[in-house]
């Protein structure tokens, strides 16, 4: 499986969801992750406070620059806060 196949497999899946049930669920709130290693995944933000949503998130992932020791940072897009853009990876 090449990198493009892996990316397609991740699209429409929810970050952190069980592999047996990876899709979004009705009644939940999601943000689309855009760019970076988690591109195309949905982040479940159900119940997050407005100030937390405004800050974005640093999400642990083994797919980023630092492997299993890293996180990928995503922030709300100013013109469409339902889409969160990748701003980089960190340890």
N, C-alpha and C positions, 0 to 999 in steps of 0.2 A: 504494500500500500504506500503510495507516494504522499508527499505533504499535502497536495491538493485534495486527495481522497480523504485524508484525515480532517481537513478543514470542512469539507462537505458533511462528514459524519457528525461534526459538532454543531452545525447550524440547526437552530430550532430547539436545541437542548437547553436545559436549565443548569446553570453553574451549580455544582455540588449535589445534583440530583442523583438518585439511584440509577444505575445503568439499565435496570429492568423497567424503569418508569421515568424516562428522561424528559418528557414533554411538559409544557406548561399546563397548569390546572385552572379550571374556571374559578372565578372569585378571588384570584391572587393578583398582585400588582408586580409588574416586571419592568426592567430596563434592559434595552439591547446594548450589549457591549460591542464597540466598534473599534477595529484595529487591534494591533498587538496579538499576543498569543491566545487570547480568549475571544477573538473576533467571531461574531455570530451567535455567541451564547447569550442566554437570557439570565438576568440576575433577579431573583425573587426579593423584592423590597417591601413585601406586605408588612404593615405595622411599623415601618421605619418612620421616625420623626422627621418633620420638614427640614430641620437644620442638619440632620444626618444625611438626608437625601441631597441637600445642597453641597455637602462636602465631598460626595463621591465615596469611593472605597478602594482600599488596598487589598487585593484578593490573593490568597496563597495559591500558587500553581507551580507544578513541576515543568510546565511548558515554556516558561519565560527564560530570560537570559541567565538566571542564576540557578536553574534547575529546582530541585525540591527545597532549597533553602531560600527561595525568592518569593516575591509578591509582584503582581502587576497592578498598577494604579490606573483607575478609571475615574473620570470626572464628567459631570453633566455637560452636555453641549449647550452653550448659551442660547442658541436659536431653537433647540428642541430637547428639553430636559429628559425626554423619554429615551434618548440615545446618549450613552456615556462613551466618551472618547478615551482611548488609551493615551496615557501621558508618559509611560515608561515603566521599567522594572527596577526593583531594588531588593536588597537583602534584608 
